[in-house]
Amino acid sequence: MLMEQVGRCGWFFCLSLFEAAGIQDWTDDGKTALCLRCGVDSVLPYLPVHTLDRTLPTEMHIQFFS
């Protein structure tokens, strides 16, 4: 599973950043992580193809939730 292979992840609903190891709740038969803070499934894993800071999650929040 991808989330088990990444160190950090972020959510583009509440813009939180967490260590992937801290994820406790899942949906879609364990395929989709739920945020530790807001419970929404809008997760972004940290991957070498993008920097996981507040920029990308903020842009995605505007696109999908505004």
Secondary structure, DSSP 8 states (H G I E B T S, - for coil): -HHHH-SEEEETTT--EEEGGG---EETTTTEE--TTT----EEE--TTS--SSHHHHHHHHHHH-
